[in-house]
């Protein structure tokens, strides 16, 4: 329980809770581990829990009838998900997949709703984040609904560099470990097309890949490709 309590203190959503409330919350939380490519929850599943990611990387997306995934956004440690089904008691609207081995702290719906009655700011904080995610998803759809493979992949790389980038002497470096399949899911392209497009970017010296991490070595060139 000590680990859960310390984890709760580090999550901005719960950081300002009274110590007694925080301790009560830690008593009903659990920590779960998920294998790589495992579903944490599927769309239309009644998973009425809030998940706070502790380790790993997860993808929020849509699963089509043929099993193909369309990625909408990536979530890293410190972020939470599952809040929509948690608040309204309905089904989870999106699939959430662990892209690498991941651990998450899980909070059941009942205790959370009781907590919201004690601190109304929690619901407001979650709704604010949910609204921002909706804007993020709408912008993502705009990026990939049209254009050549070069344009679509360039837009995805620029968005990832903006959201998960860190500056290096060579250019913005995306700190997430990204496979070709993840980029295919996010862009709506085939994995083979992603491989060919990335090869073209690397040959023109505007992109460098180190252990599945991407460095945008010629940011202006990639911005032109995205237009």
C-alpha positions, 0 to 999 in steps of 0.5 A: 500500500505504501507504493500506491500511496506514494504513487497517488501523491505524484499524480497531479489529480490527487496531489491536493487531497487531504491525507485521510482521503488519500490514505482511504483511496490507496486502500481500494487501489490495485496495481496490475501488469500488462504484457506487450500488445495486451488489451488493457480494455477493449472498446464497448467493454464495461471496464468501470475503472480509472487506470493510472499508468506507472510504467510502459506505453499505451495506445488509445485507439479504435479496433476495426472489424478486421482486427486492425487498430487505428491509433488516436493517441499515446499515453506515457507514465503519469497519465490516466485513462478510462475516465469517461466510462468511470464518470458516466458508468457506460462502456469504454469508448476506445480500445487501450493496448499496452505497446510494451510491458506496462504497469498501471494503478487501478481505481474502481468506480465506486470508491472514486465516485464517493471521493468526488462527493468529498472533493468536486474539484476532482471531477472538474479536473478529469473533465478538463483533461478529457476535453483536451484529449478530445481536441487532440483526437480531432486534430489527429484525425485532421492530420491523417485523413488526407495526403500522401504517405510522406505528408501523413507521416511527417505530420505524425512525427511533428506532432509527436515531437511537439508532445513528447520531444526533447531538444538535442544538438541534432534536433528534436528527439521523440523520447518514446520508443516507436515501432513501425507498427505504432507509426502505421496505427497512428497514420492509418498507413500500412507498416510496409509503407511506413518502412519505405517512407522512413527509409526515404526520410533517412536517405535525405538526412532529415531523420535519424533513428536510434533504438526506436527513438526518432530525431528530426535532424532537419525540422524544416524539411519535415515541416515542408513535407507535412504541408 
